[in-house]
Amino acid sequence: MTQSLAFWVENSSENAFNTLGLELHFNYWHLPDDKINYLDIGVLISGKNKCFDSINVYLPFKYNIKSYIPTLGDKVVESEKLISAVFNNDVSNIKPIRECSAKYIVFSEQKDSEGIVFFTNLSHGTSEGRVLIEEYSEDDEVGTIIKFSNKIFNCSEEYKEKIGI
């Protein structure tokens, strides 16, 4: 995979790509005062979540697991101003989804039924429903694969059904 970022979906359904819509957002944050750089990867999923096994991201470097911030979403969603800046749209309403550490966000130009589910706590680990972070090596190349299991996102489908969306 050399020195490139990669993104792919693993699926168990032949028709997954006919029913799944994905939109990627990559943001690079450079904070000179803190001498820190961040890569922020946002994935907007539309369609039925159950048609894929995992969403995967390859980073062309060895990742320090201590750098992973599972509660970053909690910090971001605390500020409607920040959420509006991240999504380039004014926030109309934010509702908690307690079953899966997420928020249902509706923007000013949307109906309630068109909101997004924003996951606020994506813990890593090897059990189902967690983000799997593993080292990848081939020849002299070392990188990291981050896997987001569809089990993480299932509660958003259940929530939408529960409130009639």
C-alpha positions in Angstrom: 0.0 0.0 0.0 3.1 2.2 0.0 2.8 5.8 1.2 -0.8 6.5 0.3 -4.0 6.7 2.4 -6.5 4.0 1.4 -10.2 3.5 2.1 -12.3 0.5 1.3 -15.4 -1.4 2.4 -15.4 -5.1 3.2 -18.8 -6.6 2.6 -20.6 -9.9 2.6 -23.3 -8.8 0.1 -22.8 -8.7 -3.6 -25.3 -5.8 -3.8 -23.7 -3.7 -1.1 -22.6 -0.9 -3.3 -26.0 -0.6 -4.9 -27.6 0.2 -1.5 -24.7 1.9 0.4 -23.7 5.5 -0.1 -20.4 6.8 1.3 -19.1 10.3 1.4 -15.5 10.8 2.7 -14.2 14.0 4.4 -10.5 14.3 5.1 -9.3 17.2 7.2 -5.7 17.9 8.2 -5.4 20.1 11.3 -2.1 21.8 12.1 -1.9 23.4 15.5 1.4 25.2 15.6 1.1 26.4 19.2 0.8 22.8 20.4 3.1 21.5 17.7 0.5 18.9 16.9 -0.9 17.7 13.6 -4.3 15.8 13.3 -5.8 13.8 10.5 -9.6 13.9 10.9 -11.5 11.3 8.7 -15.2 11.7 8.5 -17.4 9.1 6.8 -21.1 9.9 6.0 -23.0 6.7 5.4 -26.3 6.6 3.7 -28.4 3.6 2.9 -28.7 0.5 4.9 -25.7 -0.1 7.3 -26.2 -3.9 7.4 -24.9 -4.4 3.9 -21.2 -4.1 4.8 -18.9 -5.9 7.3 -16.5 -3.0 7.9 -15.3 0.3 6.7 -11.4 0.4 6.6 -8.8 3.1 6.5 -5.1 2.4 5.8 -2.6 4.9 7.2 1.0 4.7 5.7 2.7 4.9 9.1 2.8 3.0 12.4 0.1 4.4 14.5 0.6 5.1 18.2 -2.5 3.6 19.9 -2.1 6.1 22.7 -2.9 8.9 20.3 -6.4 7.5 19.7 -9.1 9.7 21.3 -12.3 7.6 21.4 -14.3 10.5 23.0 -13.3 13.1 20.5 -16.8 13.2 19.2 -18.1 14.1 22.7 -15.9 17.1 22.7 -16.9 18.2 19.2 -20.6 17.9 19.8 -20.5 20.0 23.0 -20.4 23.1 20.8 -23.1 23.8 18.2 -20.7 26.4 16.7 -18.0 23.8 16.1 -20.5 21.3 14.7 -21.8 24.0 12.3 -18.2 24.7 11.3 -17.3 21.1 10.7 -20.4 20.4 8.6 -20.7 23.9 7.0 -24.3 24.2 8.1 -26.1 25.7 11.0 -27.4 23.3 13.6 -31.2 23.2 14.2 -31.5 20.5 16.8 -29.3 17.9 18.6 -30.9 14.9 20.3 -29.0 12.2 22.3 -29.1 8.6 21.3 -28.1 6.9 24.6 -28.2 3.3 23.2 -25.0 3.9 21.2 -23.2 7.0 22.4 -24.3 9.1 19.5 -26.2 12.3 18.7 -28.9 12.8 16.1 -28.1 16.2 14.5 -30.5 18.1 12.3 -29.2 21.1 10.4 -31.2 24.2 9.5 -31.7 23.3 5.9 -33.1 19.8 6.7 -36.3 18.2 7.9 -36.1 16.1 11.1 -36.1 13.0 9.0 -33.0 14.0 7.1 -30.6 14.5 10.1 -27.4 12.6 10.7 -26.3 10.2 13.4 -23.0 11.5 14.8 -21.1 8.9 16.9 -19.4 10.4 19.9 -17.6 7.6 21.5 -15.8 5.0 19.3 -13.8 2.8 21.7 -11.1 0.6 20.3 -10.5 -3.0 21.1 -11.0 -6.5 19.6 -14.6 -7.1 20.6 -17.6 -6.6 18.4 -18.8 -3.0 18.2 -15.3 -1.5 18.7 -12.8 0.1 16.4 -10.0 -2.4 15.6 -6.6 -0.8 15.1 -3.9 -3.2 13.7 -0.4 -2.9 12.4 0.1 -3.8 8.8 3.5 -4.7 7.3 4.6 -5.9 3.9 8.3 -6.1 2.9 9.8 -2.9 4.3 6.5 -1.0 4.5 4.8 -0.5 7.8 1.3 1.0 8.2 -1.9 0.8 10.2 -5.3 -0.5 9.3 -8.3 1.0 11.2 -11.5 -1.1 10.9 -14.9 0.2 11.8 -17.3 -2.8 12.1 -20.9 -2.4 11.0 -21.8 -3.4 14.5 -20.8 0.0 15.7 -23.5 1.6 13.4 -26.4 -0.8 14.0 -28.0 1.2 16.8 -28.4 4.1 14.4 -30.7 2.0 12.2 -32.6 0.9 15.3 -32.9 4.5 16.5 -34.2 5.7 13.2 -36.8 2.9 13.1 -37.8 3.7 16.7 -38.5 7.4 16.0 -40.0 6.7 12.6 -37.3 7.9 10.3 
